[in-house]
Amino acid sequence: MLLEINLFNLSNVPFTLFLLVLFSALITSIANIFLLGGMLYIYLERYRKVKSKFTTTLVLFTVLFLVQNIIFSIYYIFNLPQNIINAVMPLVFLGLEFVALALLLKITRS
């Protein structure tokens, strides 16, 4: 597979930097999966005790995000971006999702 580094004809971008950006989105998605796994564990424990509509919704919310991140990871592995712009955009969204999930997990554990 030929990875092309061509951002506005800037060919002096080191290849290792491109690989780091390329795989950072996948690593962030996997980190999101671990955060969601922790949240799912906590929400299932609370559901067993409380069994309210709110805890049911939290479990469903977490499962849907978990499925989304698993599907993204599989898709990303088989469809790696060919330039740095296409590699950065998923990283931005997954990074923001990671921060949001980390804050939600912190609040959940309190």
C-alpha positions as CSV (number, residue, x, y, z in Angstrom):
1,M,0.0,0.0,0.0
2,L,1.4,3.3,-1.0
3,L,0.7,6.0,1.5
4,E,0.8,9.4,0.0
5,I,1.9,12.5,2.0
6,N,0.7,15.4,-0.1
7,L,-0.8,18.3,1.9
8,F,-0.7,21.4,-0.3
9,N,2.5,20.0,-1.9
10,L,4.3,19.7,1.4
11,S,6.3,16.6,0.8
12,N,8.7,17.2,3.6
13,V,6.3,15.9,6.3
14,P,8.2,13.0,7.9
15,F,6.7,9.6,7.2
16,T,6.8,8.7,10.9
17,L,4.6,11.7,11.8
18,F,2.1,10.6,9.2
19,L,2.0,7.1,10.6
20,L,1.6,8.5,14.1
21,V,-1.4,10.6,13.0
22,L,-2.7,7.7,11.0
23,F,-2.8,5.2,13.9
24,S,-3.7,7.8,16.6
25,A,-7.3,7.7,15.5
26,L,-7.4,3.9,15.9
27,I,-5.7,4.1,19.3
28,T,-8.1,6.8,20.4
29,S,-11.1,4.7,19.3
30,I,-9.7,1.7,21.2
31,A,-9.3,3.9,24.3
32,N,-12.9,5.0,23.9
33,I,-13.9,1.3,23.8
34,F,-12.2,0.8,27.2
35,L,-13.8,3.9,28.7
36,L,-17.2,2.7,27.4
37,G,-16.6,-0.8,28.8
38,G,-16.0,0.7,32.3
39,M,-19.1,2.9,32.0
40,L,-21.1,-0.1,30.9
41,Y,-19.9,-2.1,33.9
42,I,-20.9,0.7,36.3
43,Y,-24.3,1.3,34.6
44,L,-25.1,-2.4,34.6
45,E,-24.3,-2.6,38.3
46,R,-26.6,0.3,39.0
47,Y,-29.3,-1.2,36.8
48,R,-29.3,-4.4,38.8
49,K,-29.8,-2.4,42.0
50,V,-32.2,0.3,40.8
51,K,-33.9,-0.9,37.6
52,S,-35.2,2.5,36.5
53,K,-35.8,3.9,33.0
54,F,-32.9,6.3,33.5
55,T,-30.3,3.5,34.1
56,T,-31.8,1.5,31.2
57,T,-31.3,4.5,29.0
58,L,-27.7,4.9,30.3
59,V,-27.0,1.3,29.4
60,L,-28.5,1.7,26.0
61,F,-26.5,4.9,25.4
62,T,-23.3,3.2,26.4
63,V,-23.9,0.1,24.2
64,L,-24.7,2.3,21.2
65,F,-21.5,4.3,21.6
66,L,-19.6,1.0,22.1
67,V,-21.0,-0.5,18.9
68,Q,-20.2,2.7,17.0
69,N,-16.5,2.7,18.2
70,I,-16.1,-1.0,17.4
71,I,-17.5,-0.5,13.9
72,F,-15.3,2.5,13.4
73,S,-12.2,0.6,14.4
74,I,-12.9,-2.2,12.1
75,Y,-13.8,0.2,9.2
76,Y,-10.7,2.3,9.9
77,I,-8.4,-0.8,9.8
78,F,-9.6,-1.8,6.4
79,N,-9.8,1.7,5.0
80,L,-6.8,3.6,6.1
81,P,-6.6,7.2,5.0
82,Q,-4.3,8.0,2.1
83,N,-3.4,11.5,3.1
84,I,-2.8,13.4,6.4
85,I,-6.0,15.5,6.2
86,N,-8.2,12.4,6.0
87,A,-6.2,11.0,9.0
88,V,-6.5,14.1,11.2
89,M,-10.3,14.6,10.9
90,P,-11.3,11.3,12.6
91,L,-8.7,11.9,15.2
92,V,-10.2,15.3,16.1
93,F,-13.7,13.8,16.5
94,L,-12.5,10.8,18.4
95,G,-10.3,13.0,20.7
96,L,-13.3,15.1,21.6
97,E,-15.4,12.0,22.2
98,F,-12.6,10.6,24.4
99,V,-12.6,13.8,26.5
100,A,-16.4,13.8,26.8
101,L,-16.5,10.1,27.8
102,A,-13.7,10.5,30.3
103,L,-15.6,13.4,32.0
104,L,-18.8,11.3,31.9
105,L,-17.0,8.3,33.5
106,K,-15.5,10.6,36.2
107,I,-18.9,11.9,37.0
108,T,-20.4,8.4,36.9
109,R,-17.8,7.1,39.4
110,S,-18.6,9.9,41.9
